[in-house]
Structures are given as C-alpha cells and as structure tokens.
Amino acid sequence: MLSLTMRRVAATTTTKTAAAIIMPSCLGTRVRGMNATSLKTICRCGTTTRVALAGVKGQTYSRLGMDGFTDVKYNNAADLFLEHVENVLESVDSSAIEEVNLLGGVLSVETVSSGTFVLNKQAPNVQLWLSSPVSGPHHYDMVLPAGKDRVEGVNDVQWLADSDGHSLKEKLERELTETLGVEVKL
C-alpha cells in the first residue's frame, strides 16, 4: 500500500523527495514544505491516511480512516450535513424539484430539467460523494478545524474535494441555485 502512495506523490515530486515526505510521516513526525497549490498524500498505512492541504490556515486536512476520526464522528458529521441539505431543499419553493429523498445515507434530489443530484456517504473512505448532473462526480473529505475534536453542528465540519479542495457546500449552493432558478443557501 505504501508503494501505491509513493507513486501518487511521485507524480508531483521527485522519487527522492516523495520518499522523504512519506517515510517520516508514517513515523508520526511533522512534514514541512508543502506545495501551496496541491494536495499531497503524506502517509497511507492500512486504513490510515493523512493528507495535508496547504493554504487552509488553522485547519488540518485529515482523512484518518475509522481508527482516526472514528466511525461515530464521521457518521454524525455526514448525517448532519445530509439532513441539513434535505431540510433546506424541502423548504425551497421551486417547481423545478420533483423529489427530495434521504434514505440510508443517500440523498437524491430529482429535478425536472437537469436530472438527479445524488449525495451519499462513503464511510470506508471517510468521504461524501456527489454525483451532479451539472458537473459530474466529486469526492469530498471531512475537514475539522485544528484543535476541534467534536462535531455538534453542520458548520463544525467542512467537506472539501479531494481533487482540488473546493467546498461541497459552495458547489451545491451554486449548482442547485442555477438548476432550480431560486437561491439555495445551505
């Protein structure tokens, strides 16, 4: 599994640098000198993955698997977000929404003209996945502010794309507002 991570990091760095980045973090040491414009996988050992997002001050971009976040924290945060989106969309007055359905960690939003938005939990990856008729598929990692260890409300967590770091909340607001013809504020 470590060699797979080495290849992912090596795509943006030299092999010597990638080895230097990966090995110390597996031992729990802090790694410095992250590229401010890219995500880099630091360590993948079993179910534990640590990722750093440079440029997000005061926050730790982490995906620690079930042994780090614990399934309770992840499921609580994901359920809060999915329920919040469902409640907001059920209160939106738009004839462009055919149906909003949340069942078993999967939120489906059927629209009249654009198709169906699907937002679902991916517990093994500690992610939320979005399938959008507007922009396609996206994967979002759970981000807690540095020093925060509890999730009590929907705003205690950010969901950031593993590809480029964009916010799930902002993407949904933008695409749903465009699709439904009314402002959607999450």
C-alpha positions in Angstrom: 0.0 0.0 0.0 2.9 2.3 0.7 4.3 1.9 -2.8 0.9 3.0 -4.2 1.1 6.2 -2.2 4.7 6.7 -3.3 3.5 6.6 -7.0 0.7 9.2 -6.3 3.1 11.6 -4.6 5.9 10.9 -7.1 3.7 12.2 -9.8 4.2 15.8 -8.5 7.6 15.4 -6.9 10.9 13.5 -7.4 11.1 10.0 -6.1 13.8 11.0 -3.6 11.5 13.8 -2.3 8.5 11.5 -2.2 10.3 9.0 -0.1 11.4 11.8 2.3 7.8 13.0 2.5 6.2 9.6 3.1 8.6 7.9 5.4 8.8 10.4 8.3 5.1 11.0 8.5 4.5 7.3 8.9 6.6 7.6 12.0 4.4 10.4 13.2 6.8 13.3 12.5 5.7 16.6 11.1 6.4 17.3 7.4 7.3 20.8 6.2 7.5 22.4 2.8 4.1 21.5 1.3 3.3 22.9 -2.2 0.7 25.6 -1.6 -1.3 24.7 -4.7 -1.6 20.9 -4.5 -2.8 18.1 -2.3 -0.2 15.6 -1.4 -0.7 12.2 0.2 1.6 12.0 3.2 1.1 8.6 4.6 -1.0 5.6 3.8 -0.6 2.7 6.2 -3.5 0.3 6.4 -6.7 2.3 6.9 -4.9 5.4 8.0 -4.3 8.2 5.5 -3.0 11.6 6.4 -3.4 14.4 3.8 -2.3 18.0 4.1 -3.9 20.9 2.2 -1.6 23.8 2.2 -3.2 27.2 2.2 -6.0 26.3 4.6 -4.8 28.1 7.7 -5.9 26.9 11.1 -7.3 23.7 9.8 -5.9 20.2 9.4 -7.0 18.4 6.3 -7.3 14.9 7.5 -8.6 11.6 6.4 -7.6 9.3 9.2 -9.9 6.3 8.5 -12.0 4.6 11.1 -9.1 4.5 13.5 -8.6 8.3 13.5 -11.9 10.1 13.1 -13.9 7.1 14.4 -17.0 6.0 12.6 -19.2 7.8 15.1 -17.7 11.3 14.3 -17.7 10.7 10.6 -21.3 9.3 10.6 -22.5 12.1 12.8 -21.0 14.8 10.6 -22.1 13.2 7.4 -25.7 12.6 8.7 -25.9 16.1 10.0 -24.9 17.5 6.6 -27.2 15.3 4.6 -30.2 16.0 6.8 -29.4 19.8 6.6 -29.3 19.7 2.8 -32.6 17.7 2.8 -34.3 20.2 5.1 -33.2 23.2 3.2 -34.3 21.7 -0.1 -37.7 20.7 1.3 -38.3 24.3 2.3 -37.3 25.7 -1.1 -40.3 26.8 -3.1 -39.5 25.7 -6.6 -41.4 23.7 -9.2 -38.1 22.5 -10.6 -37.7 19.9 -7.7 -39.6 16.7 -8.4 -38.5 14.8 -5.2 -36.0 15.0 -2.3 -35.3 11.7 -0.7 -32.8 10.8 2.1 -32.6 7.1 2.8 -29.7 5.0 4.2 -27.1 7.7 3.8 -28.0 8.6 0.2 -29.7 11.9 -0.6 -31.4 12.1 -4.0 -32.6 15.3 -5.5 -34.6 14.8 -8.6 -35.0 17.9 -10.8 -37.5 18.5 -13.6 -35.0 19.6 -16.3 -31.4 18.7 -15.3 -31.6 15.2 -13.8 -30.8 13.9 -10.4 -28.2 15.1 -7.8 -27.0 12.2 -5.6 -25.0 12.8 -2.4 -24.0 9.7 -0.5 -21.8 8.6 2.4 -18.7 6.6 1.7 -17.7 5.5 5.2 -14.7 3.3 4.2 -13.2 6.4 2.6 -14.5 8.9 5.2 -16.0 10.9 2.4 -19.2 12.2 0.9 -19.6 11.6 -2.8 -21.6 13.9 -5.1 -22.9 12.9 -8.5 -24.1 16.1 -10.2 -26.0 16.4 -13.5 -24.2 19.7 -13.9 -20.6 19.0 -13.1 -20.3 15.2 -12.8 -18.8 13.1 -9.9 -16.8 14.6 -7.0 -15.4 13.1 -3.7 -15.3 15.2 -0.5 -13.1 14.7 2.5 -14.1 15.7 6.1 -12.2 18.7 7.4 -12.2 19.7 11.1 -10.7 22.9 12.3 -7.4 22.4 14.1 -7.9 21.6 17.7 -11.6 20.7 17.2 -12.4 17.2 18.3 -16.3 17.1 18.4 -18.9 17.6 15.7 -22.0 19.2 17.1 -23.4 21.1 14.2 -23.4 21.2 10.4 -20.9 24.1 10.4 -18.4 22.3 12.6 -17.1 20.4 9.6 -16.1 21.4 6.0 -16.3 18.9 3.1 -13.5 19.7 0.7 -12.9 18.0 -2.7 -10.0 15.6 -2.8 -9.2 16.7 -6.3 -8.8 20.5 -5.9 -10.1 21.5 -2.5 -13.3 23.2 -3.5 -16.2 23.2 -0.9 -19.1 20.8 -1.2 -21.4 23.4 0.4 -20.5 26.1 -2.1 -20.7 23.8 -5.1 -24.2 22.6 -4.1 -25.4 26.1 -3.5 -24.1 27.3 -6.9 -25.4 24.3 -8.9 -28.8 24.0 -7.1 -29.4 27.7 -7.4 -28.6 27.5 -11.2 -30.7 24.4 -11.7 -33.7 25.3 -9.6 -33.9 29.0 -10.5 -34.2 30.1 -6.9 -31.4 30.9 -4.4 -30.4 27.9 -2.3 -28.4 28.8 0.8 -27.0 25.9 2.9 
